[in-house]
Amino acid sequence: MFVRRLQAAALFLGPVIFAVSPFFWTGGHYGVNGGMLIALSMVPWVYGLIGEYERIREHVPNVAGIWLLILLVGMFGSIAFGLQGFFEGTFGLDSRAALEGFDDYPPQGFLVLWLPGPVFPLALLTFGLIIGWTRTSPLWVAALICLAAVAFPAGRALRLEWVAYIVDVLVIIPFAQLAWRSWHHPRTITRPVKD
């Protein structure tokens, strides 16, 4: 019960830490503090999602296992982008110069940033579809997670703070509900929930 509640708290804390990062953007870039927050947010967020994995694995074990792999790749990509912003700020590089530096290392840049980077929103979309399909969460939660996953890249790629704030709220609301449910029902739920 202790670990399940710890995962429930992490399921809420991860998205909230992530949502704080745009407040520290400098000129539309992550910078030292924003990059640090993005990288750090992935640890509790994924820890909480692993608790959700345990729950959905009972319904769709193979799909859940593939989703977990996608989630871990996405976590790696998000941490890499957060650390990119952190190191750009630390070494006083502008984003364009830092990204041009990857031109000298195309396969490494592809494997570290460009391939895993978009995978975290894909993992969120997959998660929303799974919990909607298995009815292990209310449909409105699944729908909001899917909507947030689709809007998620726009919140970061456009580098518009107001867009990022809206998308982050879309992310926090369903994860807060999942965390609340998990906290109050710490045992794995094996039956579908009613809307």
SEZA-964291 format. One record per atom (N, C-alpha, C): residue in one letter; atom name; x, y, z negated. Coordinates in Angstrom, 2 decimals. Atoms other than C-alpha are relative to their C-alpha. Layout:
N
  residu  atome        u        v        w
       A     CA        X        Y        Z
...
# end
This chain:
195
  residu  atome        u        v        w
       M      N     0.82    -1.19     0.00
       M     CA     0.00     0.00     0.00
       M      C     0.87     1.26     0.00
       F      N    -0.89    -1.15     0.06
       F     CA     2.88     2.39    -0.77
       F      C     0.54     0.34     1.39
       V      N    -0.58    -0.24    -1.34
       V     CA     4.47     1.95     2.68
       V      C    -1.07     0.51     0.94
       R      N     1.09    -0.44    -0.89
       R     CA     1.11     2.34     4.44
       R      C    -0.33     1.47    -0.26
       R      N     0.28    -1.41     0.30
       R     CA     0.49     5.62     2.62
       R      C     1.16     0.90     0.42
       L      N    -1.16    -0.75    -0.48
       L     CA     4.01     6.76     3.40
       L      C    -0.10     0.20     1.52
       Q      N     0.19    -0.12    -1.44
       Q     CA     3.30     6.05     7.07
       Q      C    -1.14     0.96     0.33
       A      N     1.10    -0.93    -0.22
       A     CA     0.01     7.93     6.81
       A      C     0.47     1.44    -0.15
       A      N    -0.54    -1.35     0.20
       A     CA     1.81    10.99     5.42
       A      C     0.91     0.38     1.16
       A      N    -0.91    -0.26    -1.12
       A     CA     4.43    10.68     8.17
       A      C    -0.77     0.27     1.29
       L      N     0.83    -0.19    -1.19
       L     CA     1.69    10.48    10.81
       L      C    -0.52     1.42     0.09
       F      N     0.41    -1.39     0.03
       F     CA     0.57    13.94     9.74
       F      C     1.20     0.94     0.06
       L      N    -1.17    -0.87     0.12
       L     CA     3.97    15.42     8.93
       L      C     0.75     0.15     1.32
       G      N    -0.73    -0.07    -1.26
       G     CA     5.61    14.57    12.27
       G      C    -0.56     1.03     0.97
       P      N     0.56    -0.99    -0.92
       P     CA     3.20    16.51    14.50
       P      C     0.04     1.43    -0.56
       V      N    -0.04    -1.34     0.59
       V     CA     3.15    19.42    12.04
       V      C     1.40     0.61     0.12
       I      N    -1.38    -0.50    -0.16
       I     CA     6.95    19.74    12.03
       I      C     0.25     0.36     1.47
       F      N    -0.15    -0.26    -1.43
       F     CA     6.89    19.51    15.83
       F      C    -0.69     1.31     0.37
       A      N     0.78    -1.19    -0.33
       A     CA     4.23    22.24    15.98
       A      C     0.63     1.28    -0.52
       V      N    -0.67    -1.19     0.53
       V     CA     6.37    24.61    13.92
       V      C     1.11     0.46     0.94
       S      N    -1.17    -0.32    -0.83
       S     CA     9.18    24.50    16.51
       S      C    -0.18     1.22     0.92
       P      N     0.10    -1.18    -0.88
       P     CA     7.74    27.11    18.96
       P      C     0.14     1.33    -0.74
       F      N    -0.17    -1.24     0.76
       F     CA     7.79    29.70    16.17
       F      C     1.47     0.42    -0.06
       F      N    -1.43    -0.28     0.04
       F     CA    11.57    29.50    16.38
       F      C     0.63     0.10     1.38
       W      N    -0.54    -0.13    -1.34
       W     CA    11.91    29.66    20.15
       W      C     0.66     1.37     0.15
       T      N    -0.66    -1.26    -0.30
       T     CA    14.29    32.34    21.37
       T      C     0.01     0.16     1.51
       G      N     0.09    -0.22    -1.44
       G     CA    13.45    33.69    24.80
       G      C    -0.56    -1.19     0.76
       G      N     0.60     1.16    -0.66
       G     CA    11.37    30.61    25.62
       G      C     0.85    -1.25    -0.07
       H      N    -0.87     1.16     0.15
       H     CA    14.15    28.22    24.59
       H      C    -0.01    -0.46    -1.44
       Y      N     0.09     0.58     1.33
       Y     CA    14.33    25.89    21.62
       Y      C     0.93     0.66    -0.99
       G      N    -0.97    -0.57     0.92
       G     CA    17.46    27.32    20.09
       G      C     0.37    -0.98    -1.11
       V      N    -0.50     0.86     1.08
       V     CA    19.12    25.96    16.96
       V      C    -1.13    -0.52    -0.87
       N      N     1.05     0.43     0.93
       N     CA    16.09    25.88    14.66
       N      C    -1.13    -0.76     0.70
       G      N     1.06     0.70    -0.72
       G     CA    13.46    24.91    17.23
       G      C     0.44    -1.38     0.45
       G      N    -0.53     1.30    -0.43
       G     CA    15.65    22.14    18.62
       G      C     0.14    -0.96    -1.15
       M      N    -0.14     0.84     1.19
       M     CA    16.41    20.86    15.14
       M      C    -1.36    -0.54    -0.44
       L      N     1.33     0.42     0.44
       L     CA    12.70    20.77    14.27
       L      C    -0.59    -1.07     0.93
       I      N     0.51     1.01    -0.94
       I     CA    11.81    18.85    17.44
       I      C     0.67    -1.34    -0.27
       A      N    -0.73     1.26     0.24
       A     CA    14.54    16.27    16.81
       A      C    -0.43    -0.63    -1.31
       L      N     0.37     0.55     1.31
       L     CA    13.65    15.89    13.13
       L      C    -1.43    -0.50    -0.04
       S      N     1.42     0.38     0.05
       S     CA     9.90    15.66    13.75
       S      C    -0.24    -1.41     0.52
       M      N     0.20     1.32    -0.60
       M     CA    10.33    12.47    15.75
       M      C     0.12    -1.13    -1.03
       V      N    -0.20     1.08     0.98
       V     CA    11.48    10.45    12.72
       V      C    -1.30    -0.30    -0.75
       P      N     1.25     0.35     0.69
       P     CA     8.31    10.79    10.61
       P      C    -1.13    -0.34     0.97
       W      N     1.09     0.25    -0.94
       W     CA     6.04    10.88    13.64
       W      C     0.03    -1.44     0.49
       V      N    -0.10     1.37    -0.49
       V     CA     7.32     7.60    15.04
       V      C    -0.16    -1.00    -1.14
       Y      N     0.21     0.87     1.15
       Y     CA     7.43     6.06    11.57
       Y      C    -1.50    -0.18    -0.26
       G      N     1.45     0.08     0.14
       G     CA     3.73     6.88    11.25
       G      C    -0.65    -0.79     1.12
       L      N     0.56     0.74    -1.13
       L     CA     3.01     5.55    14.73
       L      C     0.32    -1.49    -0.07
       I      N    -0.29     1.43     0.18
       I     CA     4.72     2.28    13.85
       I      C    -1.05    -0.63    -0.92
       G      N     1.12     0.48     0.81
       G     CA     2.06     1.92    11.16
       G      C    -1.24    -0.23     0.84
       E      N     1.14     0.18    -0.91
       E     CA    -0.55     2.40    13.87
       E      C     0.23    -1.20     0.91
       Y      N    -0.34     1.18    -0.80
       Y     CA     1.26    -0.21    15.96
       Y      C    -0.43    -1.28    -0.73
       E      N     0.39     1.17     0.78
       E     CA     0.72    -2.72    13.15
       E      C    -1.51    -0.22     0.05
       R      N     1.45     0.08    -0.03
       R     CA    -2.98    -1.93    13.26
       R      C    -0.52    -0.47     1.35
       I      N     0.54     0.37    -1.32
       I     CA    -3.50    -2.20    17.02
       I      C     0.56    -1.33     0.50
       R      N    -0.60     1.27    -0.42
       R     CA    -1.23    -5.23    17.36
       R      C    -0.95    -1.17    -0.24
       E      N     0.96     1.07     0.29
       E     CA    -3.99    -7.36    15.82
       E      C    -1.01    -0.17     1.12
       H      N     1.01     0.04    -1.06
       H     CA    -6.28    -6.50    18.74
       H      C     0.60    -0.31     1.37
       V      N    -0.63     0.16    -1.32
       V     CA    -3.90    -6.36    21.71
       V      C     1.51    -0.13    -0.20
       P      N    -1.42     0.14     0.38
       P     CA    -0.52    -7.80    20.70
       P      C     0.98     0.29     1.13
       N      N    -0.94    -0.23    -1.10
       N     CA     1.15    -7.77    24.12
       N      C     0.02     1.47     0.43
       V      N     0.10    -1.41    -0.37
       V     CA    -0.10    -4.30    25.05
       V      C     0.66     0.86    -1.09
       A      N    -0.60    -0.76     1.11
       A     CA     0.91    -3.01    21.60
       A      C     1.52    -0.09     0.03
       G      N    -1.45     0.16    -0.06
       G     CA     4.41    -4.44    22.01
       G      C     0.63     0.82     1.11
       I      N    -0.49    -0.83    -1.11
       I     CA     4.88    -2.74    25.38
       I      C    -0.10     1.48    -0.37
       W      N     0.16    -1.39     0.44
       W     CA     3.50     0.51    23.93
       W      C     1.08     0.39    -0.99
       L      N    -1.04    -0.31     0.98
       L     CA     5.98     0.34    21.04
       L      C     1.33     0.29     0.70
       L      N    -1.22    -0.25    -0.76
       L     CA     8.86     0.11    23.53
       L      C    -0.07     1.37     0.68
       I      N     0.18    -1.31    -0.64
       I     CA     7.49     3.11    25.47
       I      C     0.15     1.11    -1.04
       L      N    -0.09    -0.99     1.08
       L     CA     7.14     5.00    22.17
       L      C     1.45     0.25    -0.40
       L      N    -1.39    -0.16     0.43
       L     CA    10.77     4.35    21.19
       L      C     0.83     0.72     1.07
       V      N    -0.70    -0.71    -1.08
       V     CA    12.06     5.47    24.60
       V      C    -0.40     1.48    -0.02
       G      N     0.47    -1.38     0.08
       G     CA     9.91     8.60    24.30
       G      C     0.58     0.75    -1.18
       M      N    -0.61    -0.61     1.17
       M     CA    11.24     9.28    20.82
       M      C     1.44     0.40     0.32
       F      N    -1.37    -0.29    -0.39
       F     CA    14.78     9.07    22.19
       F      C     0.06     1.24     0.89
       G      N     0.03    -1.15    -0.90
       G     CA    13.91    11.54    24.96
       G      C    -0.32     1.29    -0.71
       S      N     0.35    -1.21     0.75
       S     CA    12.30    14.02    22.57
       S      C     1.15     0.45    -0.88
       I      N    -1.16    -0.35     0.82
       I     CA    15.26    13.88    20.23
       I      C     1.10     0.59     0.88
       A      N    -1.04    -0.51    -0.91
       A     CA    17.61    14.39    23.19
       A      C    -0.30     1.44     0.41
       F      N     0.34    -1.37    -0.38
       F     CA    15.72    17.50    24.32
       F      C     0.12     0.95    -1.19
       G      N    -0.17    -0.84     1.19
       G     CA    15.62    18.84    20.77
       G      C     1.47     0.30    -0.26
       L      N    -1.43    -0.20     0.23
       L     CA    19.35    18.32    20.39
       L      C     0.63     0.84     1.11
       Q      N    -0.50    -0.87    -1.06
       Q     CA    19.95    19.93    23.77
       Q      C    -0.20     1.47    -0.40
       G      N     0.26    -1.37     0.46
       G     CA    18.29    23.10    22.45
       G      C     0.86     0.39    -1.18
       F      N    -0.84    -0.25     1.18
       F     CA    20.18    22.80    19.17
       F      C     1.43     0.35     0.43
       F      N    -1.38    -0.23    -0.41
       F     CA    23.56    22.57    20.90
       F      C     0.14     1.22     0.91
       E      N    -0.03    -1.24    -0.79
       E     CA    22.71    25.31    23.42
       E      C     0.11     1.20    -0.94
       G      N    -0.02    -1.11     0.95
       G     CA    22.02    27.62    20.49
       G      C     1.30     0.04    -0.79
       T      N    -1.23     0.06     0.79
       T     CA    25.03    26.45    18.51
       T      C     1.20     0.53     0.78
       F      N    -1.16    -0.39    -0.81
       F     CA    27.47    27.00    21.37
       F      C    -0.25     1.25     0.84
       G      N     0.28    -1.25    -0.70
       G     CA    25.78    30.12    22.72
       G      C    -0.17    -0.14     1.50
       L      N     0.23     0.23    -1.43
       L     CA    24.86    28.63    26.10
       L      C    -1.42     0.39     0.36
       D      N     1.38    -0.17    -0.43
       D     CA    21.88    29.71    28.09
       D      C    -0.46    -1.32     0.62
       S      N     0.57     1.28    -0.43
       S     CA    19.55    26.93    29.21
       S      C     0.45    -0.37     1.41
       R      N    -0.37     0.29    -1.38
       R     CA    20.44    27.25    32.90
       R      C     1.43    -0.55     0.07
       A      N    -1.40     0.46    -0.01
       A     CA    24.19    26.86    32.25
       A      C     0.10    -1.40    -0.60
       A      N    -0.05     1.32     0.64
       A     CA    23.57    23.90    29.95
       A      C    -0.53    -1.08     0.95
       L      N     0.57     0.99    -0.92
       L     CA    21.37    22.12    32.50
       L      C     0.88    -0.20     1.22
       E      N    -0.91     0.15    -1.13
       E     CA    23.80    22.85    35.32
       E      C     1.19    -0.87    -0.37
       G      N    -1.09     0.87     0.45
       G     CA    26.45    21.09    33.23
       G      C    -0.31    -1.47     0.23
       F      N     0.38     1.39    -0.25
       F     CA    24.48    17.89    33.72
       F      C     0.18    -0.40     1.46
       D      N    -0.23     0.32    -1.41
       D     CA    25.03    18.16    37.48
       D      C     1.27    -0.81     0.21
       D      N    -1.25     0.76    -0.10
       D     CA    28.52    16.76    36.90
       D      C    -0.16    -1.44    -0.49
       Y      N     0.25     1.33     0.57
       Y     CA    26.99    13.71    35.19
       Y      C    -1.42    -0.45     0.35
       P      N     1.39     0.29    -0.38
       P     CA    23.91    12.78    37.22
       P      C    -0.58    -1.27    -0.61
       P      N     0.68     1.17     0.59
       P     CA    23.38     9.20    36.01
       P      C    -0.21     0.15    -1.50
       Q      N     0.13    -0.16     1.44
       Q     CA    24.02    10.10    32.38
       Q      C    -1.12     0.98    -0.35
       G      N     1.08    -0.97     0.23
       G     CA    21.78    13.18    32.53
       G      C    -1.37    -0.59     0.26
       F      N     1.28     0.66    -0.33
       F     CA    19.05    11.10    34.15
       F      C    -0.42    -0.93    -1.13
       L      N     0.33     0.98     1.03
       L     CA    19.26     8.39    31.49
       L      C    -0.25     0.62    -1.37
       V      N     0.14    -0.61     1.32
       V     CA    19.52    10.75    28.52
       V      C    -1.16     0.98    -0.06
       L      N     1.03    -1.04     0.05
       L     CA    17.12    13.56    29.48
       L      C    -1.17    -0.24     0.95
       W      N     1.07    -0.06    -0.99
       W     CA    15.16    13.25    32.69
       W      C    -0.89    -1.24     0.04
       L      N     0.83     1.21     0.03
       L     CA    13.97     9.64    32.43
       L      C    -0.79    -0.10    -1.31
       P      N     0.77     0.17     1.24
       P     CA    13.07     9.41    28.70
       P      C    -0.78     1.23    -0.43
       G      N     0.66    -1.23     0.42
       G     CA    11.99    13.06    28.36
       G      C    -1.52    -0.04     0.11
       P      N     1.46     0.01    -0.13
       P     CA     8.46    12.66    29.77
       P      C    -0.68    -1.23    -0.59
       V      N     0.59     1.25     0.46
       V     CA     7.96     9.27    28.17
       V      C    -0.78     0.17    -1.30
       F      N     0.75    -0.16     1.25
       F     CA     6.80    10.56    24.77
       F      C    -1.46     0.39     0.25
       P      N     1.42    -0.25    -0.32
       P     CA     3.64    12.18    26.22
       P      C    -0.69    -1.22     0.60
       L      N     0.56     1.23    -0.55
       L     CA     3.12     8.95    28.18
       L      C    -0.35    -0.98    -1.12
       A      N     0.28     0.87     1.14
       A     CA     3.36     7.01    24.90
       A      C    -1.23     0.47    -0.76
       L      N     1.20    -0.52     0.67
       L     CA     0.76     9.32    23.33
       L      C    -1.25    -0.30     0.81
       L      N     1.14     0.31    -0.86
       L     CA    -1.55     8.89    26.32
       L      C    -0.36    -1.47    -0.10
       T      N     0.23     1.45     0.11
       T     CA    -1.15     5.11    26.17
       T      C    -0.63    -0.34    -1.34
       F      N     0.55     0.23     1.32
       F     CA    -1.83     5.16    22.44
       F      C    -1.48     0.41    -0.06
       G      N     1.39    -0.45    -0.01
       G     CA    -5.01     7.19    22.93
       G      C    -0.90    -0.96     0.76
       L      N     0.78     0.97    -0.78
       L     CA    -6.21     4.78    25.61
       L      C    -0.20    -1.31    -0.76
       I      N     0.09     1.26     0.75
       I     CA    -5.46     1.76    23.41
       I      C    -1.01     0.11    -1.14
       I      N     0.92    -0.10     1.15
       I     CA    -7.28     3.04    20.33
       I      C    -1.43     0.29     0.45
       G      N     1.33    -0.20    -0.55
       G     CA   -10.19     4.14    22.51
       G      C    -0.58    -1.30     0.52
       W      N     0.44     1.26    -0.59
       W     CA   -10.38     0.82    24.33
       W      C    -0.34    -1.04    -1.08
       T      N     0.25     0.99     1.05
       T     CA   -10.12    -1.29    21.17
       T      C    -1.00     0.48    -1.04
       R      N     0.94    -0.61     0.95
       R     CA   -12.44     1.08    19.28
       R      C     0.51    -0.10    -1.44
       T      N    -0.59     0.04     1.34
       T     CA   -10.04     1.02    16.32
       T      C     0.08     1.38    -0.62
       S      N     0.13    -1.38     0.50
       S     CA   -10.50     4.79    15.94
       S      C    -1.22     0.60     0.68
       P      N     1.14    -0.65    -0.67
       P     CA   -13.41     7.08    16.72
       P      C     0.39     0.47     1.41
       L      N    -0.28    -0.37    -1.38
       L     CA   -13.68     7.87    20.42
       L      C     0.47     1.45     0.14
       W      N    -0.43    -1.39    -0.11
       W     CA   -13.28    11.61    19.81
       W      C     1.48     0.14    -0.33
       V      N    -1.43    -0.02     0.33
       V     CA    -9.86    10.93    18.24
       V      C     0.81    -0.48     1.19
       A      N    -0.69     0.53    -1.18
       A     CA    -8.78     8.82    21.20
       A      C    -0.02     1.02     1.15
       A      N     0.11    -0.98    -1.09
       A     CA   -10.07    11.46    23.65
       A      C     0.90     1.20    -0.25
       L      N    -0.87    -1.14     0.30
       L     CA    -8.26    14.29    21.87
       L      C     1.48    -0.35     0.16
       I      N    -1.40     0.42    -0.17
       I     CA    -5.00    12.32    21.81
       I      C     0.33    -0.07     1.49
       C      N    -0.24     0.06    -1.45
       C     CA    -5.34    11.66    25.56
       C      C     0.09     1.40     0.60
       L      N    -0.03    -1.38    -0.49
       L     CA    -6.12    15.33    26.25
       L      C     1.30     0.68    -0.42
       A      N    -1.24    -0.60     0.49
       A     CA    -3.19    16.44    24.10
       A      C     1.21    -0.55     0.75
       A      N    -1.13     0.62    -0.72
       A     CA    -0.86    13.98    25.86
       A      C     0.12     0.56     1.41
       V      N    -0.03    -0.56    -1.35
       V     CA    -1.83    15.34    29.27
       V      C     0.45     1.47    -0.04
       A      N    -0.36    -1.42     0.12
       A     CA    -1.46    18.97    28.10
       A      C     1.39     0.20    -0.60
       F      N    -1.27    -0.07     0.73
       F     CA     1.70    18.24    26.08
       F      C     1.16     0.52     0.86
       P      N    -1.12    -0.50    -0.81
       P     CA     4.20    18.71    28.95
       P      C    -0.13     1.48     0.35
       A      N     0.20    -1.42    -0.34
       A     CA     2.64    22.08    29.87
       A      C     0.41     0.89    -1.17
       G      N    -0.37    -0.78     1.18
       G     CA     3.16    23.29    26.32
       G      C     1.49     0.20    -0.13
       R      N    -1.45    -0.10     0.11
       R     CA     6.88    22.66    26.59
       R      C     0.63     0.47     1.31
       A      N    -0.63    -0.33    -1.29
       A     CA     7.68    22.95    30.32
       A      C    -0.21     1.47     0.39
       L      N     0.28    -1.38    -0.37
       L     CA     6.01    26.34    30.79
       L      C     0.73     1.00    -0.89
       R      N    -0.71    -0.86     0.96
       R     CA     7.84    27.75    27.75
       R      C    -0.82     1.24    -0.38
       L      N     0.89    -1.06     0.47
       L     CA     4.82    29.90    26.94
       L      C    -0.45    -0.36    -1.41
       E      N     0.28     0.32     1.40
       E     CA     4.42    30.09    23.19
       E      C    -1.47    -0.25    -0.25
       W      N     1.42     0.15     0.28
       W     CA     0.64    30.52    23.21
       W      C    -0.53    -1.34     0.54
       V      N     0.41     1.31    -0.53
       V     CA     0.24    27.41    25.42
       V      C     0.48    -1.10    -0.94
       A      N    -0.55     1.00     0.94
       A     CA     2.51    25.44    23.08
       A      C    -0.82    -0.05    -1.28
       Y      N     0.79    -0.04     1.24
       Y     CA     0.48    26.58    20.05
       Y      C    -1.33    -0.73     0.18
       I      N     1.29     0.65    -0.26
       I     CA    -2.82    25.46    21.62
       I      C     0.18    -1.51     0.11
       V      N    -0.25     1.43    -0.18
       V     CA    -1.40    22.10    22.68
       V      C     0.34    -0.65    -1.34
       D      N    -0.38     0.57     1.30
       D     CA     0.13    21.56    19.23
       D      C    -1.21    -0.17    -0.92
       V      N     1.23     0.16     0.79
       V     CA    -3.25    22.16    17.58
       V      C    -0.78    -1.20     0.50
       L      N     0.67     1.17    -0.57
       L     CA    -4.75    19.61    19.99
       L      C     0.64    -1.30    -0.48
       V      N    -0.70     1.19     0.48
       V     CA    -2.12    17.16    18.79
       V      C    -0.25    -0.21    -1.49
       I      N     0.11     0.12     1.46
       I     CA    -2.43    17.89    15.06
       I      C    -1.37    -0.52    -0.43
       I      N     1.36     0.36     0.45
       I     CA    -6.22    17.49    14.81
       I      C    -0.23    -1.52     0.00
       P      N     0.26     1.45     0.06
       P     CA    -6.49    13.81    15.86
       P      C     0.97    -0.75    -0.89
       F      N    -0.96     0.69     0.85
       F     CA    -3.30    12.82    14.06
       F      C    -0.30     0.24    -1.48
       A      N     0.42    -0.26     1.39
       A     CA    -4.57    14.48    10.88
       A      C    -1.13    -0.95    -0.38
       Q      N     1.10     0.93     0.28
       Q     CA    -7.71    12.35    11.14
       Q      C     0.53    -1.41    -0.16
       L      N    -0.59     1.34     0.12
       L     CA    -5.67     9.18    11.73
       L      C     0.73    -0.14    -1.33
       A      N    -0.73     0.04     1.26
       A     CA    -3.47    10.04     8.75
       A      C    -0.97    -0.07    -1.18
       W      N     1.01    -0.01     1.06
       W     CA    -6.52    10.75     6.57
       W      C    -0.62    -1.39    -0.15
       R      N     0.61     1.33     0.04
       R     CA    -8.13     7.44     7.50
       R      C     0.98    -1.03    -0.54
       S      N    -1.01     0.95     0.43
       S     CA    -4.90     5.54     6.99
       S      C     0.32     0.15    -1.49
       W      N    -0.28    -0.26     1.41
       W     CA    -4.31     7.17     3.60
       W      C    -1.09    -0.60    -0.88
       H      N     1.13     0.47     0.81
       H     CA    -7.78     6.27     2.34
       H      C    -0.36    -1.46     0.24
       H      N     0.19     1.43    -0.29
       H     CA    -7.82     2.81     3.92
       H      C     1.36    -0.59     0.30
       P      N    -1.40     0.39    -0.24
       P     CA    -4.21     1.71     3.45
       P      C     0.19    -1.41     0.52
       R      N    -0.13     1.34    -0.58
       R     CA    -4.86    -1.90     4.38
       R      C    -0.29     0.07     1.48
       T      N     0.21     0.03    -1.43
       T     CA    -4.77    -2.73     8.06
       T      C    -1.47    -0.25     0.29
       I      N     1.41     0.12    -0.37
       I     CA    -8.21    -2.28     9.59
       I      C    -0.08    -0.94     1.19
       T      N     0.05     1.00    -1.07
       T     CA    -9.12    -5.27    11.72
       T      C    -1.31     0.06     0.77
       R      N     1.27    -0.07    -0.71
       R     CA   -12.58    -4.26    12.82
       R      C    -0.10     1.35     0.71
       P      N     0.21    -1.28    -0.68
       P     CA   -13.62    -1.57    15.31
       P      C    -0.74     0.97    -0.91
       V      N     0.69    -1.00     0.80
       V     CA   -14.80     1.69    13.79
       V      C    -1.16     0.56     0.79
       K      N     1.14    -0.63    -0.65
       K     CA   -18.06     3.44    14.52
       K      C     0.25     1.49     0.09
       D      N    -0.14    -1.45    -0.17
       D     CA   -18.17     6.96    15.86
       D      C    -0.91     0.66    -0.94
# end
